[in-house]
């Protein structure tokens, strides 16, 4: 039988193949499933600088990513960046027999350079396909809360690229009374508004201007054709360094401020644009960071501890052998790191999840349980209430010699773990092998720019998930600036923060990292609502930086 290939992929000829892929307006979540599939199989990824980070995250390790750079400064200043040999790079890679993904902003069908490259592929007989993306001129208004049509379905919508529009184009658009979506730059959007007025549009026609659309840097201003220059000036919107920061402007009655205030779902998220410091590793912070992103935040993980093997591994080795030979009735995991330590020891001995057969498994919380499930083990006990040692003890059954043939619990933990769980299990009648599975040491200091952002007010909030994260973060990076919102997972952590001269603004209603993020979001929502009610511009905490450090209040 001949080998088969996915029908979704173009056939690979002697010259390879090319996928022209639309990366959308900027939000990585707008990539299509087909785009992710194509990126995963690419040998060469040729992407515009603006979307490289968006698409590279889905490419396989080792993919070749030749860089495209702006070489024609005159054209770039006019808002049309010219990329180094993009067509040549695409053709050379395809001729070598490799799968090439050519990624562009928005949709490739609206990109002139991509169209030229498709023609070049066709001329040489190189197979290619097109993976559509969300067009910038459509996606950005949707994120700005500006509908381009209404319930009647008969709206007149015109799209104009101001960089290439001539007098005839402006005259035709100006003669219409429908919605106009203008692709321009921050430097040319006021001139585009002037062209529309000169073509017949009234100066008081409503207009919105959006920069960095669909990203957490997005900002939208309400204006009119006649006032847009003054509005941007009053907002102190600075020109971009390269002179061609793209903007999407929508002109028409549907952009009126009252309507946009009701439909602006993206920029009104409770933590929109907040840089939130999460003092955990990327692995530990995965679900927490995802939750923060859902609130519009930009999480920044900074590990404050490093995990190292125990100084004397013999105790751990004996415990794992005892687990296999039936020494234990239970094994209790109090952290993701404990799961990782046992898993690594299993792999060292050639064992897998089947070694847990006949042993009851407990996990201190949802994240630890998820790590066990990934290992192939479904925990028998996860606290129904508080996700802590105390919560685990509340649900732990007492030892019963009639129903429990073995009275011993294997407890692989950190070297600095508290004795709460051990003492509670002993009180319930169990014997406990409290084994040091790993050591925790203070992590290395973060990069200099991160340290400066922490001390200088570059972060809007920091989430402290334990007392040790407070001590270690201050130790390796210094105290957070006084404008930074301090959020703590519980009273003990809050007390440690106060002892370090920090004022606690937010505390989780229960000791859960997800509840902590939820509490911070509620704080952000209340802060936003207060600013709106007062008629003030909504700002992030980092946008106000008084000089003194945050001090503990009594």
Secondary structure, DSSP 4 states (H G I P E B T S, - for coil): ------TTSPPPBTTBEEEEEE-BSS-GGGS-HHHHHHHHT-SEEEE-GGGHHHHHTTSPTT-B-PPP-B--HHHHHTT---BTTHHHHHHHHHHTT-EEEEEESB-GGG-HHHHHHHHHHHHHT-EEEEE----HHHHHHHHHT--SS-TTS---EEEEETTT--HHHHHHHHH--SEEEEEEETTTHHHHHHHHHHTT--TT-EEEEEESTTSTT-EEEEEETTTHHHHHHHTT-PPPTTS--EEEEEESGGG-HHHHHHH-TTTTSTTTT-EEEE-S-HHHHHHHHHHHHHTT-EEEE---EEEE--S-THHHHHHHHHHHTT--SEEEE-SHHHHHHHHHHHHHTT--GGGGTT-EEEESSHHHHHHHHHHT---SEE-SS-SSHHHHHHHPPPP-TTT-S--EEEEEEETT--SHHHHHHHHTT-EEEEEEEEEEEEPPPPPHHHHHHHHHT--SEEEE-SHHHHHHHHHHH-PPPTTSEEEESSHHHHHHHHHTT----EE-SSS-HHHHHHHHHHHHHHHHHHHHHTTPPP--GGG---SSPP----
